[in-house]
């Protein structure tokens, strides 16, 4: 498949006039016309063929009247799509070989090389790396769907799901999830990943299954000098991964990993599990968050992690899980409805307690 793809919105005969502007001297590309004719060009912008084919979903729309900056932006998007498409195709070939038991040692490393370790130079987790999953996995889709029947399910305000417009990161995170939930890598193989001193698992998305949990644990084992914050909602998968790695007690937990259990219900902290270092709960508004802090919770409230000393990564393991509170930062348009559901649940619980 051609490396860069475009969809031309003007008359078919005018496509050649734009080809020279889109040529970059390196990548061959093709243009679809509105009539579904596909013209292919070499890296110099010279047409090499024409046929009739349906437009590819990765094609970027361009127009003859585009200014130079628009053409540059279209080329940037098309090249970016070409890059992630190439990775997706490589991964699919390697995953098929893995499923058939035909993946060589070099093939395993080639597959692992397609996993993205992101560095965050700004934003909430500034100064950290992250290895992310995606809200397209089966667990996340089930949780997001459940929010339609329960306003308090935090997945209805999912950060990762809201990031679908960030096309490249969404597709890369989906690729991460596909690879790390399908193939179990060795500790030695995972040493090839380049990770800094601080890393978060699942800055976007969640743990897909126990294979992914085991890979995360092995990544931590392969990078003993890195401090990891392991955020999760899919408790059964994480616990199964721990057991599969021979970890059954709190004393046996990896020293460089802090397990952060993200509460599913807004305003109601999840029950801490035996391996939890912290329970992270989102509250409906500033007042309910302040009440949780007054009751002993650690205040997050969307601050950059460096402002509170990377508490979720570096705090000393305690006998009981730390409670962390944050006010609702997404889904604010539904805050009144969420608050109504929160107060109704509080009233029901109080009535049951009497």
N, C-alpha and C positions, 0 to 999 in steps of 0.2 A: 504494500500500500504506500502511496505517496506520503512524504513526510509532512507537508503542509497543505491544508485543504481550505478552499474558499467557495463561497456561493455568490455569484454575480447577479445583482438585482436589475440591471439595465438590459438593453437589447443584446441579443446573442453576438452580433457582429462586433460589438464594442469591447468584448472581453480582451481581445488581443492588445488593445490600446492600454489596458491596465496591467498587463502581464509584466512589462518591463519595470513598472513601479513596485510590484510585489516580489520580483526576483531578488534574492539576497546573495547570489554568487555561490551558494553552498547547497541549498535544498531544492530538489525538484518539487513541483507542486501541481495541483490541478484546480480548475474552476468549473463549477456547474453554472449553467445559464438557467434562466427561468423556465426554459423548455425542457429541462432535464438532460441537455447535452453536456457531456463532460469533456473538457479540453485539458490535455496534459501538456506541461511545459518542463523544459529543463531548467537548470539552475541559472541560466542566462536570460530566461524569459522567452525562449523560442519554443513555439508550439511543436510538440512531438506526436500528437495524435488526437483523435476525436471519436467519441462513441456516445451511446445513449445509456445512462445508468442513473439509478435513483441517488439523490443527494445524500451524502454521509452525514450522520448526526453531528459530527465534530466540525463540519464546515463552518467557517466564519463568514458572515454576510459582509460584502463589500460593494461599493458603488463607484461609478465612474467619476462622480462629482466630489469624491472624498478629498479632503485636504491632506497635505503630507503627514501631519501629525495623526490623522485618522488612519492613514495607510500604515503607519508605523505601529499604531495600537492594534490594528487588525492582524498585522504580521506577528506581533508579540503573542496575541491570544492563540492564533493558529499554530505557532511554533510550540507554545505551551501545551496545547491539546495534542500535538504530535508527540511530544515527549512522554506525557502520561499514557497516551494510547500505546506507544511502543512498550512501555513498562508493563501495562496490562496484558498485552499480547505475549510478552516474554514469560510473565508469571503464569498465564494460563497454560502455556506449553509445558513449563516445568512442573506445575501442579498436576497436570494430567500424567506426566511421567512418574511423579511421586505416588499418585493413586494406584498406578499399575506396578509399583515396586521397582521402577526402572531408573530412579533418580540417582545419578552418580554422586560421589563426594564433591566434585567440582560443581555439579548441578545444584547441590544443596547450598553451596556458598553463593552461587549465582542467584538463587532464589532469595536468600537472605539479604543480598546486596540491594534488592528491590524494596526492602523495608525502609521507610523514612524515619529518621530521628531528627526532629525539628529543634531548632534553637530559637528561644524567644528573647529578642533584644528589646522588647517593650511589652506593655500590657501587664495583666495581673501576675503572671508567673515570669516576669522579667528576670533574666539571669539563669533560667532553667532550660534544660532540654525536655522534650516530651516524646513519648511513643504513643500514638493515638489510634483509637479504633474509630468507629463511625456509627451514627444513629440509624444506619440502614440494616444493621444486623438483626437477626430474628428476635433476640431478647429485647433490644431497644424498641423495635417496631411494636412488639407486644405491650411494652410499658407505655409507649406513646398512645397506642390505641386505647389502653385502659383508662387514660386520662379523660376520654370522652364521656365515660360513665362516672368519673369521680374527679371533681374539680380540684381536689387537694393533691392529686398525684403530680409530683413535681415534673415528671416527664412531659406534661402538657406545656411546659415552658422550657423545653430542652434547648440548651445552648447549641449543641451540635446539630440538631435538626434545623435550627434557624440559620445555620451556616451553609446550607445547601447552595446558596448563591455563590459561595467561595468555591468555585468549581474545581480548581486544581487540588486544594487541600481536601475537599470532600472525597474526590476520587482517590487521592493518595491514601487517605485514612481508610477508605473501603478496601484498598489493596493491602494495607497493613493487616487489617482484620482477617482478610481472606487467607493470607499467608500464615500468620501466626496462630490461626485457629485450625489449620489443616495439617501442618508439618511440625513435629516436635524436633527442635534442634538441640545439639549438644552444647554443653557449657563452653567447650573449646571453640566451636563454630561461632557462638554468640560473642566471643571476645573480639570478633572482627567489627562489631558495631562501634562507632565512635560516639562516646557519651561523655559529658563533662562531669562536674562534681555533684550536680543536683539534677534529678530527672523525675518527671511525673509520668506514671502510667495512666492513660485515659484522661488526658486533658479534654479530649472530645471522645464521646462514645463510652463503651463499657466492655467488660470481659465477655467474650462471645461464648466460650466453653472452657472445659478443664484443660484442654491442650494449650489454649492461649494463656491461661493462668500459669501453667507449668513453664511455658516459654518466658513469661515475665519473671518468675522466680529464678529461672536459670540465667536470665540476663543479669539479675542482681548478683547471683553467685559469680558470674563471669566478670563483674565490675565491682570488686569489694571496696574500692575507694570512693564509690559514688553513693550518695544518699538518695533513696527512692521514696517517693510518696505514691502509694498504690491506692488509687481511688476506685471504688466499685459500688454497684448496687446488686449485681448478680452473685449473691452470697453462695448459693449452691456450687456454682462453677469454681469460685475461688477456693472454697473449702475442699472440694474434690481435688483441685490442683495441689493444694498443700498436702493432703493425704497421699496422693500419688507420688509426691516427692519425699515421702517419709517423714512429714512434719505433722505431729499429732498433739503436741503440747506447746504452751506459750513459751516455755524455756527454749524450745527448739526453733523458734521463729528466726529468720535471718536478721542479723543485727543491723544491716544497712537498709531495711525496708520498714516503713511505717504504713500500716493498713488503715485507710480512711473509709469508713462505712458511710455512704451517702444515703441519708434517710429518704424514703420514697414519698412520704406524706409531708406536705407543707405544714410546718408548725408542730409536728409530732416526731420526736426523736426515735429512731429505730432502736431496737434492743441490741445492745452491744454483744457481739459474738466473742468466742474465746480468743480469737486472733486479732481482734480490733484494737488499734491504738487510739483511734478517735472516731466519734460519730459526728458527722457534719449534717446540720439541719438548716433548711431555709425557712424563715418565718415570714408571715404575710406583710408586715410593715415594720417601721422603726420602733414602734411602741412594744410590739410583741417580742421583737429581737432584744430590746433593752431589758425586758423582763427576764428573758432567758439568761442574759449576761449577769443580771443582778442575782440570779439563782446559782451562778457559778460557772456558766459557759464562757469559753474563750471567744472574744469578739473578732469576727472576720470582716463582715460587711463590705466585701468587695475590695478591701485594701490590697495593694500589691504585696505579694508574699514577702518581699525583702523588708517591708516596713514593720512586719512583726517577727522578723528573724527566721523566716522559713519554718514556722512552727510545725507545719504538717510533715516536714521532712526530717527535722533535726531534734524534736523534743525527746526527752529521755523516756524510754518505755516504762510505763507505770503499771501498777497492779490493776487499776481500773481505767477504762477508756476515757480520754479527754472528750468533753462535749464542746463542739464548735458551732457558733450561731452566725447566720448571715441573713440579711433581709432580702426580700424578693427583688431581683434586678431585671429579670425578663418577665414577660407576661403582665406588665404593669397595667395594661388596659383592662385586664380581668381582675384587678386587685379587689374591687368591691365584691365581686362574686366569690372570689377566693376567701375573703374575710367572712362573708356570710356563711360559707360552708365550714370554715374554721370554728366560728362561734357556735354553730349548730352542733358540731362534733364535741366541742368542749362541754356544752350543755348536756348532751347525751351521756358523756362519760361521768359527769358530776352526778347525774340522776342515777346511774348504775352504782355509783360508789355509796350512795345514801342507803 
